[in-house]
């Protein structure tokens, strides 16, 4: 079970969770636990907007930049590893602060998912031999309702959904619905106005390229990225740029548009799947003021 002392800061990419979490951790004597499906991987700190080395010196971070990108990673593994880290933090008298935008990871951590079965190599091999339309049809046959909740253009997610249904004998919708934050745990949804979030995302993508993301991606060949890491937002576009398939300006535009769409999906998830209290940041409400508000709410 998640420790009652835990604070969760969720929200879309670009909202300002990192700066806010650092200030909050310093005020509370806390340590930060990542909840991001891509920041967890090594090798792509710029592309995945991981906290900087200096920020990680100032505040201890966990589950950030710690997994080999060749390894698959899912919500079940995240829950196991995050719970172990959280209890370790509290055992040392420190305050755990979970920060991230991967909704399924947070839902699993907060007890909103049944224990998921481990990956089955033989079944994985069988599913890998089928094309995506066949996989989707099989999922619709086994679990018509659950299939509608899965991104049917995402092969990895369709395969995992099929694996869960076939190994458990239960429909996916058993795990559907919002999760209530456990007693004692404080969850906050960090938001921005649409216009401000769009501007911040555009600026972040420009900064990413100015900071050397192209060289970073070039140093991590495709054979070194597994089935989860290869889905990192922007990775395929930058590789297309490096193969000469698209110009740099188009690459930047593609990543910016994809990031905006991703942020929109994140907000939809959090508003429907969690009961977190919203805190809107703006030019008039900066991170310092938001931290003061959070400290008042948690007592």
VOPAGU-2260 file (C-alpha; in pm, 1 decimal, decimal comma):
REM VOPAGU-2260
SITE   aa  ch    i         X         Y         Z
SITE  UNK   A    0       0,0       0,0       0,0
SITE  UNK   A    1     120,1     349,7     -78,2
SITE  UNK   A    2     247,8     539,6     230,5
SITE  UNK   A    3      -2,0     794,4     361,4
SITE  UNK   A    4     267,8    1063,7     366,2
SITE  UNK   A    5     290,3    1059,0     -14,6
SITE  UNK   A    6     220,5    1369,4    -222,1
SITE  UNK   A    7     136,7    1329,4    -591,1
SITE  UNK   A    8     192,9    1606,4    -845,8
SITE  UNK   A    9      33,8    1507,8   -1177,3
SITE  UNK   A   10     -27,6    1705,0   -1491,5
SITE  UNK   A   11      42,3    1744,2   -1861,2
SITE  UNK   A   12     382,9    1789,1   -2015,2
SITE  UNK   A   13     495,1    2150,9   -2001,5
SITE  UNK   A   14     281,5    2248,4   -1703,6
SITE  UNK   A   15     576,0    2313,2   -1472,3
SITE  UNK   A   16     570,5    2004,9   -1248,8
SITE  UNK   A   17     949,7    1982,3   -1224,2
SITE  UNK   A   18    1008,9    2332,3   -1088,8
SITE  UNK   A   19     716,7    2299,1    -850,0
SITE  UNK   A   20     826,8    1958,8    -720,1
SITE  UNK   A   21    1181,2    2081,4    -653,7
SITE  UNK   A   22    1057,4    2373,6    -445,2
SITE  UNK   A   23     813,5    2152,4    -255,8
SITE  UNK   A   24    1077,6    1886,8    -186,2
SITE  UNK   A   25    1317,1    2147,2     -48,0
SITE  UNK   A   26    1048,0    2288,4     180,8
SITE  UNK   A   27     940,6    1946,7     311,5
SITE  UNK   A   28    1268,6    1755,8     317,3
SITE  UNK   A   29    1135,3    1537,0      42,2
SITE  UNK   A   30    1259,2    1308,6    -231,7
SITE  UNK   A   31    1107,7    1288,8    -578,5
SITE  UNK   A   32     981,1     970,5    -740,8
SITE  UNK   A   33     925,1     989,8   -1116,1
SITE  UNK   A   34     601,6     869,3   -1275,8
SITE  UNK   A   35     683,4     912,8   -1642,5
SITE  UNK   A   36     695,5     623,4   -1887,7
SITE  UNK   A   37     979,2     778,7   -2088,5
SITE  UNK   A   38    1180,9     973,5   -1832,0
SITE  UNK   A   39    1246,0     643,0   -1661,6
SITE  UNK   A   40    1486,1     544,0   -1942,2
SITE  UNK   A   41    1857,1     612,4   -1968,8
SITE  UNK   A   42    2006,1     779,8   -2272,4
SITE  UNK   A   43    1743,4    1041,7   -2361,7
SITE  UNK   A   44    1749,9    1305,6   -2085,4
SITE  UNK   A   45    1696,8    1599,1   -2323,1
SITE  UNK   A   46    1423,1    1439,1   -2534,0
SITE  UNK   A   47    1229,0    1324,1   -2226,5
SITE  UNK   A   48    1287,8    1649,7   -2031,2
SITE  UNK   A   49    1443,7    1474,5   -1733,8
SITE  UNK   A   50    1548,7    1689,2   -1436,1
SITE  UNK   A   51    1897,6    1827,1   -1493,4
SITE  UNK   A   52    2204,8    1680,5   -1318,3
SITE  UNK   A   53    2215,3    1988,6   -1095,2
SITE  UNK   A   54    1849,6    1949,3    -998,1
SITE  UNK   A   55    1911,8    1584,3    -914,5
SITE  UNK   A   56    2199,0    1689,7    -689,9
SITE  UNK   A   57    1979,0    1943,8    -511,3
SITE  UNK   A   58    1698,2    1691,3    -453,2
SITE  UNK   A   59    1724,9    1311,5    -461,0
SITE  UNK   A   60    1529,0    1159,9    -751,5
SITE  UNK   A   61    1416,9     800,9    -800,5
SITE  UNK   A   62    1288,5     613,8   -1109,0
SITE  UNK   A   63    1434,2     871,8   -1346,0
SITE  UNK   A   64    1696,1     775,1   -1604,1
SITE  UNK   A   65    1747,8     437,3   -1441,4
SITE  UNK   A   66    1622,6     173,3   -1689,0
SITE  UNK   A   67    1807,5      36,4   -1991,0
SITE  UNK   A   68    1613,1     155,6   -2298,8
SITE  UNK   A   69    1622,3    -197,1   -2441,0
SITE  UNK   A   70    1399,6    -321,2   -2156,9
SITE  UNK   A   71    1018,4    -322,4   -2175,2
SITE  UNK   A   72     846,3    -141,1   -1890,5
SITE  UNK   A   73     481,5    -130,2   -1784,8
SITE  UNK   A   74     246,3     -16,7   -1509,1
SITE  UNK   A   75     274,8    -341,3   -1313,5
SITE  UNK   A   76     653,4    -312,7   -1289,4
SITE  UNK   A   77     625,6      56,1   -1207,7
SITE  UNK   A   78     389,1     -11,4    -917,5
SITE  UNK   A   79     621,3    -272,5    -767,5
SITE  UNK   A   80     931,8     -59,9    -795,3
SITE  UNK   A   81     767,5     267,7    -691,8
SITE  UNK   A   82     611,8     119,8    -378,1
SITE  UNK   A   83     949,6     -14,4    -272,0
SITE  UNK   A   84    1107,4     328,7    -322,4
SITE  UNK   A   85     826,8     511,8    -141,2
SITE  UNK   A   86     854,4     293,8     167,7
SITE  UNK   A   87    1231,0     334,0     163,9
SITE  UNK   A   88    1191,8     712,7     161,7
SITE  UNK   A   89     947,2     718,0     452,8
SITE  UNK   A   90    1162,7     474,1     652,3
SITE  UNK   A   91    1436,0     739,1     644,7
SITE  UNK   A   92    1200,7    1008,4     771,3
SITE  UNK   A   93    1178,8    1180,0     434,1
SITE  UNK   A   94     867,2    1290,5     242,5
SITE  UNK   A   95     794,9    1111,6     -87,7
SITE  UNK   A   96     671,7    1329,3    -374,2
SITE  UNK   A   97     554,4    1142,9    -684,6
SITE  UNK   A   98     578,5    1354,7    -998,7
SITE  UNK   A   99     474,3    1270,1   -1351,6
SITE  UNK   A  100     226,4    1262,8   -1633,3
SITE  UNK   A  101     180,8     892,3   -1709,3
SITE  UNK   A  102    -173,5     838,8   -1591,0
SITE  UNK   A  103    -170,6     460,3   -1597,4
SITE  UNK   A  104     137,2     450,0   -1374,2
SITE  UNK   A  105     -30,6     675,9   -1119,9
SITE  UNK   A  106    -354,5     481,0   -1132,4
SITE  UNK   A  107    -166,0     156,9   -1070,6
SITE  UNK   A  108      31,4     312,0    -786,5
SITE  UNK   A  109    -281,4     443,0    -614,2
SITE  UNK   A  110    -452,2     104,8    -623,9
SITE  UNK   A  111    -678,6     165,6    -921,6
SITE  UNK   A  112    -569,3    -145,4   -1110,2
SITE  UNK   A  113    -584,6    -509,0   -1015,3
SITE  UNK   A  114    -249,6    -685,9    -995,5
SITE  UNK   A  115    -151,9    -731,3   -1359,7
SITE  UNK   A  116       0,6   -1057,9   -1482,1
SITE  UNK   A  117     369,9   -1062,7   -1574,8
SITE  UNK   A  118     461,3   -1076,1   -1941,5
SITE  UNK   A  119     443,6   -1424,0   -2093,0
SITE  UNK   A  120     730,8   -1482,8   -2342,3
SITE  UNK   A  121     552,8   -1762,1   -2531,4
SITE  UNK   A  122     231,3   -1565,7   -2568,5
SITE  UNK   A  123     430,9   -1255,6   -2664,0
SITE  UNK   A  124     600,5   -1453,5   -2940,5
SITE  UNK   A  125     263,7   -1576,0   -3067,7
SITE  UNK   A  126     116,1   -1224,9   -3072,6
SITE  UNK   A  127     427,0   -1081,5   -3238,1
SITE  UNK   A  128     358,6   -1304,8   -3538,3
SITE  UNK   A  129      17,2   -1146,6   -3601,8
SITE  UNK   A  130     -50,8    -822,4   -3784,9
SITE  UNK   A  131    -221,0    -534,1   -3605,0
SITE  UNK   A  132    -570,2    -577,2   -3762,3
SITE  UNK   A  133    -571,3    -942,8   -3653,8
SITE  UNK   A  134    -468,4    -846,6   -3300,4
SITE  UNK   A  135    -745,0    -585,9   -3281,4
SITE  UNK   A  136   -1005,4    -832,7   -3410,2
SITE  UNK   A  137    -898,7   -1090,2   -3153,0
SITE  UNK   A  138    -922,2    -834,7   -2871,8
SITE  UNK   A  139   -1267,8    -726,1   -2989,2
SITE  UNK   A  140   -1379,0   -1089,2   -2989,9
SITE  UNK   A  141   -1247,1   -1163,6   -2639,7
SITE  UNK   A  142   -1339,6    -831,3   -2480,3
SITE  UNK   A  143   -1560,2    -605,5   -2696,4
SITE  UNK   A  144   -1610,0    -340,9   -2426,0
SITE  UNK   A  145   -1248,5    -333,1   -2316,5
SITE  UNK   A  146   -1124,1    -306,3   -2674,3
SITE  UNK   A  147   -1291,7      32,5   -2710,8
SITE  UNK   A  148   -1075,7     171,8   -2428,4
SITE  UNK   A  149    -747,3      72,2   -2597,3
SITE  UNK   A  150    -563,0     281,1   -2857,8
SITE  UNK   A  151    -610,1      40,3   -3147,9
SITE  UNK   A  152    -338,2     208,9   -3354,5
SITE  UNK   A  153     -78,1     135,4   -3085,4
SITE  UNK   A  154      42,3    -220,1   -3138,9
SITE  UNK   A  155     220,5    -242,1   -2802,9
SITE  UNK   A  156     -94,7    -150,2   -2612,4
SITE  UNK   A  157    -314,5    -385,0   -2812,6
SITE  UNK   A  158     -70,6    -671,1   -2750,7
SITE  UNK   A  159     -56,5    -598,9   -2377,6
SITE  UNK   A  160    -436,2    -574,6   -2354,3
SITE  UNK   A  161    -470,3    -910,7   -2527,6
SITE  UNK   A  162    -208,6   -1061,3   -2300,7
SITE  UNK   A  163    -393,0    -941,7   -1988,4
SITE  UNK   A  164    -729,7   -1072,5   -2109,6
SITE  UNK   A  165    -587,1   -1408,0   -2218,3
SITE  UNK   A  166    -380,0   -1466,2   -1903,5
SITE  UNK   A  167    -638,4   -1350,8   -1648,1
SITE  UNK   A  168    -956,5   -1460,0   -1821,1
SITE  UNK   A  169   -1107,1   -1126,3   -1715,8
SITE  UNK   A  170   -1223,9    -831,2   -1926,7
SITE  UNK   A  171   -1022,5    -512,8   -1921,1
SITE  UNK   A  172   -1319,4    -308,8   -1801,6
SITE  UNK   A  173   -1286,7    -473,6   -1461,2
SITE  UNK   A  174   -1018,7    -209,1   -1404,0
SITE  UNK   A  175   -1214,6      78,1   -1560,0
SITE  UNK   A  176   -1330,0     385,9   -1375,2
SITE  UNK   A  177   -1171,6     657,1   -1161,8
SITE  UNK   A  178    -957,4     578,1    -860,2
SITE  UNK   A  179   -1013,0     745,3    -525,6
SITE  UNK   A  180    -691,4     879,6    -373,3
SITE  UNK   A  181    -612,2     670,8     -60,3
SITE  UNK   A  182    -661,2     831,0     283,3
SITE  UNK   A  183    -373,5    1055,3     386,5
SITE  UNK   A  184    -228,6    1080,5      36,9
SITE  UNK   A  185    -252,3    1425,6    -122,5
SITE  UNK   A  186    -290,4    1445,6    -500,2
SITE  UNK   A  187    -270,5    1764,6    -705,0
SITE  UNK   A  188    -331,9    1820,8   -1075,7
SITE  UNK   A  189    -101,7    2095,0   -1204,0
SITE  UNK   A  190    -258,5    2285,4   -1493,6
SITE  UNK   A  191    -212,5    2590,2   -1716,0
SITE  UNK   A  192    -446,2    2773,0   -1950,9
SITE  UNK   A  193    -452,5    2619,6   -2297,1
SITE  UNK   A  194    -283,3    2922,2   -2451,6
SITE  UNK   A  195      -3,8    2931,3   -2196,5
SITE  UNK   A  196      53,7    2555,5   -2210,3
SITE  UNK   A  197      76,8    2571,9   -2590,8
SITE  UNK   A  198     333,4    2851,8   -2571,8
SITE  UNK   A  199     538,6    2663,4   -2312,8
SITE  UNK   A  200     536,9    2343,9   -2521,0
SITE  UNK   A  201     655,2    2534,6   -2828,8
SITE  UNK   A  202     933,8    2697,1   -2627,1
SITE  UNK   A  203    1033,3    2364,9   -2470,4
SITE  UNK   A  204    1067,6    2196,0   -2809,5
SITE  UNK   A  205    1281,6    2481,4   -2940,7
SITE  UNK   A  206    1500,7    2460,7   -2629,7
SITE  UNK   A  207    1530,7    2086,0   -2669,9
SITE  UNK   A  208    1681,7    2127,6   -3017,1
SITE  UNK   A  209    1906,6    2410,3   -2901,8
SITE  UNK   A  210    2032,6    2183,9   -2621,1
SITE  UNK   A  211    2153,5    1907,6   -2852,3
SITE  UNK   A  212    1869,0    1657,0   -2874,0
SITE  UNK   A  213    1975,7    1553,5   -3225,7
SITE  UNK   A  214    2318,2    1440,7   -3105,0
SITE  UNK   A  215    2155,1    1264,9   -2811,2
SITE  UNK   A  216    1928,5    1061,6   -3039,3
SITE  UNK   A  217    2215,1     986,7   -3277,8
SITE  UNK   A  218    2408,4     836,2   -2986,7
SITE  UNK   A  219    2124,2     590,5   -2914,1
SITE  UNK   A  220    2078,0     366,4   -3221,2
SITE  UNK   A  221    1744,8     203,4   -3294,0
SITE  UNK   A  222    1875,0    -139,3   -3198,6
SITE  UNK   A  223    1934,4      -3,5   -2847,6
SITE  UNK   A  224    1570,6      99,3   -2793,7
SITE  UNK   A  225    1317,4    -164,0   -2694,3
SITE  UNK   A  226     940,0    -181,9   -2743,0
SITE  UNK   A  227     859,0      83,9   -2483,4
SITE  UNK   A  228    1145,1     330,9   -2522,5
SITE  UNK   A  229    1100,2     341,6   -2900,7
SITE  UNK   A  230     759,4     507,2   -2842,5
SITE  UNK   A  231     921,6     810,9   -2678,9
SITE  UNK   A  232     755,7    1124,0   -2809,1
SITE  UNK   A  233     963,8    1277,7   -3088,5
SITE  UNK   A  234    1212,1     991,8   -3121,5
SITE  UNK   A  235    1081,1     862,3   -3454,4
SITE  UNK   A  236    1061,8    1214,5   -3598,1
SITE  UNK   A  237    1421,6    1297,0   -3508,4
SITE  UNK   A  238    1537,7     968,2   -3657,4
SITE  UNK   A  239    1347,5    1056,9   -3975,7
SITE  UNK   A  240    1529,3    1391,9   -3974,8
SITE  UNK   A  241    1864,2    1218,5   -3938,3
SITE  UNK   A  242    1787,0     986,1   -4228,2
SITE  UNK   A  243    1718,9    1291,1   -4444,6
SITE  UNK   A  244    1349,3    1211,7   -4483,9
SITE  UNK   A  245    1218,5    1541,2   -4342,5
SITE  UNK   A  246    1370,4    1888,6   -4293,5
SITE  UNK   A  247    1454,4    2018,1   -3946,6
SITE  UNK   A  248    1170,6    2271,9   -3940,4
SITE  UNK   A  249     915,6    2002,0   -4019,4
SITE  UNK   A  250    1061,3    1778,9   -3749,4
SITE  UNK   A  251    1022,4    2055,2   -3490,4
SITE  UNK   A  252     665,3    2120,2   -3603,8
SITE  UNK   A  253     573,5    1751,3   -3587,0
SITE  UNK   A  254     707,0    1715,0   -3234,8
SITE  UNK   A  255     535,9    2033,8   -3118,4
SITE  UNK   A  256     198,7    1923,8   -3256,8
SITE  UNK   A  257     235,7    1571,3   -3115,4
SITE  UNK   A  258     329,1    1711,0   -2774,5
SITE  UNK   A  259      26,1    1941,7   -2768,9
SITE  UNK   A  260    -200,0    1648,2   -2852,8
SITE  UNK   A  261     -33,7    1436,0   -2587,9
SITE  UNK   A  262     -87,7    1707,8   -2325,4
SITE  UNK   A  263    -454,8    1721,6   -2418,9
SITE  UNK   A  264    -488,1    1344,1   -2374,9
SITE  UNK   A  265    -311,9    1366,3   -2039,1
SITE  UNK   A  266    -558,3    1627,8   -1913,3
SITE  UNK   A  267    -854,4    1420,7   -2028,9
SITE  UNK   A  268    -716,6    1117,6   -1845,0
SITE  UNK   A  269    -651,7    1295,5   -1517,1
SITE  UNK   A  270    -991,2    1466,0   -1511,1
SITE  UNK   A  271   -1173,0    1136,0   -1563,6
SITE  UNK   A  272    -951,0     890,1   -1377,9
SITE  UNK   A  273    -847,4    1074,2   -1062,0
SITE  UNK   A  274    -989,9    1299,5    -792,6
SITE  UNK   A  275    -682,9    1522,1    -767,2
SITE  UNK   A  276    -730,9    1882,3    -658,9
SITE  UNK   A  277    -643,7    2126,7    -937,2
SITE  UNK   A  278    -380,3    2394,6    -899,8
SITE  UNK   A  279    -350,2    2627,5   -1199,4
SITE  UNK   A  280     -16,4    2794,5   -1254,6
SITE  UNK   A  281      -0,4    3120,0   -1446,9
SITE  UNK   A  282     210,5    3435,0   -1476,4
SITE  UNK   A  283      18,5    3554,3   -1169,3
SITE  UNK   A  284      52,9    3227,9    -974,5
SITE  UNK   A  285     412,0    3104,5    -981,8
SITE  UNK   A  286     565,9    2792,2    -831,0
SITE  UNK   A  287     644,7    2962,6    -497,9
SITE  UNK   A  288     281,3    3063,0    -450,9
SITE  UNK   A  289     161,0    2720,0    -556,5
SITE  UNK   A  290     391,2    2554,2    -301,9
SITE  UNK   A  291     250,0    2777,8     -29,4
SITE  UNK   A  292    -100,9    2676,1    -134,5
SITE  UNK   A  293      -9,5    2307,1    -127,0
SITE  UNK   A  294     148,1    2335,2     216,7
SITE  UNK   A  295    -170,8    2493,0     351,0
SITE  UNK   A  296    -383,3    2215,3     201,9
SITE  UNK   A  297    -174,4    1930,1     340,6
SITE  UNK   A  298    -159,3    2088,9     685,2
